[in-house]
Structure formats: structure tokens, C-alpha cells
Amino acid sequence: MDQTINGLIHEVLKAIRQEGYTEKGVNKHSQTYSLLMSYADKVGQQKYSEELGQAFVKERYGASFDTRRGNNTQYVTEKIRHLNKLWHFQQYGTVHFAARSGKKKPFQCPGCFSDVYERFLTYCEYKGYTDHSRRSLIYPVKKLLTFLDANKISSMDDILAGTITSYMTLYIDCSKVYLKTLTSKLSVFFHFLFENHLVSHELHTLLPDIRYVRDSFVPSSWKKEDVIKLMKSIDRSNPVGKRDYAMLLLVVRLGLRTSDIRNIKITDFNWQKRTIHIIQSKTREPLELPLLEDVGWAVIDYLKNGRPTTDDITLFVRHSPEGGPISERNKLQNVLHKHMRIAGLEIPKNEHRGLHSLRSSLARTMLENGAALPVISEILGHRNTQSTSHYLKINMEALKKCPIDPEEVFFDE
């Protein structure tokens, strides 16, 4: 099919609309194609080719033209798939669609376990677990109940050591971290069964003892100059930039968790006392932090000049036609990676570079400036200093220094 890039894009957008793509999906494709056209104009190309697409992806995202799992971020992989549609339409006159498995079927609890399952759901609600914690507890229970049903086991009392062994072999290729997490979740479920007289023996004693040395994990952290470069690269002349800057500043300056950034409310800010008071999503514990001047002005700028009109009480919302609060499943990693690319910072493939790495960097910097461990723990919202010392990887003797003002961290006033 011999046509200009502009004509090809027009036909592909028309085709995906006919395939039933939502307007949001069409807009995502359109944004990718606009960037491609700008690149094509710069290099003097009027027709699309796979080579042009590869060169565009390499220059724009610093990535290879490869959609295999793990080779690129989800964001870049999506862009490459948009470009693949252009190539396939150019070659065959149709849009190439990746096979989709469709929506997951809702969980159907085996009838013999329905009462146990419903009581466990009620128990999780009674304990006041967060939505995320409930999901992480319930997911392995669903898997276990499905396994038991498939193996003709219809009573919890019929579970034996061999049953647990057979079930754990399904995860033989998983890491020790995953296995440790899995057994800890199942242990909660088994304790619930025994304490509520739903089983006659203590099933948790049948679980394997997964030994995992937590301190063997070395967390990611940032160089001070890279953090400053990241923040300076954010374009605060547009609403999304104002939002992203305020969100990342809350991590860089105050060490808030991703879940707390998603859930922080406008009413959590006390402008008279210059404090921020939240109930932490992870621990359900209250946390009060100083409302630093630069954080305050960033939030005010977003509220006055960037935030869409909405009745939602959460501070940060989606800037899309449907609007609303940011999804609980959104770890905000895409926001961070977007601005890392703009800042020209490398996104390591074998190293975690989520928002948690910025929390670790804040803690390390405070330690280097002489902050005591209890002070760092309080600011990060940890229940005890052991959680803090884990990813600081510090010598406890190094903590015998004077506390500092957290406003000195990363930015000079």
C-alpha cells in the first residue's frame, strides 16, 4: 500500500474505530502517531517503514522494537503495538490485533467451600484490611480452593501434608520472596479456620518453612543530582505536569507511599498549622508531616490552575474524559518513568525504579545528614525502626548523629 504516513494513519485510526475501540484507545494511538509524524518530518521521511518505526522508538524511548515480555516497559510496549498496526495495515490492508484472552472469568467458589469462603471475606472486612491487603489475602485462597476441588477434596479436614506439598509444587519455579509471601497469606487463612472451629487441626503447621533473609535485598536509591534533574524536567505549564510535579514532590520531600499519594484528600492539608495529616493506607496508622513551603505551593498551583472540576475529595485525579480518582492498581510508575525519559535518565532493566526508590533515597539522604533512625522512621510512617534499617542497610552506630530539618533534604532553600 503506497501512501504517505499521514494517509496511513488516517486509515488505521478509521479501522480501529470500526473494530470498536473506545475513544480513549483511539486517542492513545493518535498521540503515538503524532509523535511519529513529528519524527518523520525531522528525518525527512514521508512514508512509513518498519525501519522508521524502529529508529523512532530508539530515539524517543531509548528502547528496542521488541514486545516480548520484560524487554520494555508496558508504556513503550504499547507504543510499539500502535506502530505495528501501521505496518500490518500497510502490508495487508487490515489492522493487526494481538490475541486477547478477554476478561477474566469471575471466581466461582466450589460449593463445598462457599460457606468457609464467605466467612473469610467477612473476617477480612472485620479486621479492617485495606482493599489491597484483602485482595492479596484472598487471591491465594481462591487458588487453593480451586486446587482442592480439582483434586476431589471437599473438606478442609481432608487436607494433609501431602496435599500442601502437591499444591506448593505448582509454584516450584517461583522466587523465595514469592513463596514466603504465599505461605504467609495461607497461614492467615489457616489460622482463621482453626480459631473459628472450621477445621479440627492446625493446618498452618503443614506449610513449608520458607527461609528468606530480608536483608539480602538491596533496594534502589537515587543520586541527589538525578532527583533534582528529574524534578526540574517536569513541565509545569500544563495541568498534568502540575499534578505530576506535586505527586513526585510529596515522595521526594516527605517520603509518602504511592498508596497514600493516590488517597490523599484535599482536607488532609491544614493550611493554618502548615501540616499534613493522613491515615496511612498500608498501616491504618495516623501520620502528621510538616507542610513544607515548596510542597504547599505545588499543591496550591495544581488546585488553582490544573485540577479538573470534580466533586471527588481526593487531591489527585485522572486527567481523562472519565475523570475520577486514580485507580488503586496504579503504582504511578508510568508517571515516574515518563519524566525520567524526559530528563534523560536511564531506566534500569534489572533494578526497581518505582516511587519506593525515592522513599529510600530520602531516608538515605536524611541519614547521611545526621537524622536519627526514629526520626526517619516517623517521617516514613514506619511502625518500628526495623522496617527503616532494612532498606537503609546501615550500621546502627552511624545513627548517633544530630537530627536535621527534613527541609534540608535534596533541595537547598
Secondary structure as UniProt FT lines:
FT   HELIX           5..18
FT   TURN            19..20
FT   HELIX           23..43
FT   HELIX           50..61
FT   TURN            69..70
FT   HELIX           74..92
FT   HELIX           111..113
FT   HELIX           114..126
FT   TURN            127..128
FT   HELIX           131..150
FT   TURN            151..152
FT   HELIX           156..158
FT   HELIX           161..168
FT   HELIX           169..171
FT   TURN            172..173
FT   HELIX           176..195
FT   TURN            196..197
FT   HELIX           203..206
FT   HELIX           214..216
FT   HELIX           224..232
FT   TURN            236..237
FT   HELIX           239..254
FT   HELIX           258..263
FT   HELIX           266..268
FT   STRAND          269..270
FT   TURN            271..274
FT   STRAND          275..279
FT   TURN            281..283
FT   STRAND          286..290
FT   HELIX           293..305
FT   TURN            321..322
FT   TURN            328..329
FT   HELIX           333..343
FT   HELIX           355..368
FT   TURN            369..370
FT   HELIX           373..380
FT   HELIX           385..392
FT   HELIX           396..399
FT   HELIX           406..408
//
